[in-house]
Amino acid sequence: MSKHKSKIEKLYEHPLSGNIDTTKLVHALEHYGAEVDMNKQHRALIHLNGKEHSVTLSHRNELSKDAIVKLRNFLEEVGLTTDKL
């Protein structure tokens, strides 16, 4: 299993994982074709398959559980699910 695939799979774990490293997650999303724009307000704008999603990043380089759920919903909408990796 590739390291990129395992990072995406962490988003789909039950119960939700609270220790997803955002830097590694961004690299995994880029590996699967996403374009990620970071800004100074600790936000990442993810562009994938003609759609975009904004994620707020914490200062500890982790995602909140709410952000994980929203990102997972976005990835399902654009077709990036564990069974399609």
SULCORSUL-V787163 format. One record per residue. SS is DSSP state (H for helix, E for strand, - for the rest). PHI is phi in whole degrees, -180 to 180 (NA if undefined). D_CENTER is the distance of its C-alpha to the mean C-alpha in Angstrom with 1 decimal. Layout:
# SULCORSUL-V787163
ss: <SS:SS>
phi: <PHI:PHI>
d_center: <D_CENTER:D_CENTER>
This chain:
# SULCORSUL-V787163
ss: <-:-:H:H:H:H:H:H:H:H:H:-:-:-:-:-:-:-:-:-:E:H:H:H:H:H:H:H:H:H:H:-:-:-:E:E:E:E:-:-:-:-:E:E:E:E:E:E:-:-:E:E:E:E:E:E:-:-:-:-:-:E:-:-:H:H:H:H:H:H:H:H:H:H:H:H:H:-:-:-:-:H:H:H:->
phi: <NA:-77:-65:-69:-63:-65:-68:-68:-63:-60:-67:-100:-69:-127:-69:-60:-80:-99:-126:-91:-72:-68:-64:-68:-66:-60:-63:-66:-62:-64:-60:-93:101:-80:-108:-118:-107:-101:-127:-75:-91:60:-125:-119:-105:-103:-110:-154:52:80:-124:-135:-144:-107:-125:-89:-102:-81:-72:-90:68:-131:-102:-73:-65:-64:-66:-65:-63:-66:-67:-61:-62:-63:-65:-65:-64:-93:88:-101:-119:-61:-76:-108:-79>
d_center: <17.8:15.8:13.7:10.8:11.3:11.6:8.3:6.7:9.8:9.3:7.1:10.3:12.8:15.8:16.4:13.0:12.4:12.9:12.5:9.0:9.7:7.5:9.7:9.3:5.5:6.4:9.3:7.9:6.3:9.7:11.5:10.8:12.1:9.7:11.4:9.9:12.6:13.0:15.9:18.4:17.5:14.3:12.2:9.6:10.4:8.4:11.1:11.1:14.2:16.1:13.8:11.9:9.7:10.1:8.3:11.0:10.7:13.6:16.3:15.8:12.5:10.8:8.9:11.5:11.8:12.2:8.9:7.3:9.8:9.3:5.7:7.2:10.2:9.0:7.8:11.2:12.9:12.2:13.1:10.2:11.3:12.5:16.0:15.3:13.7>
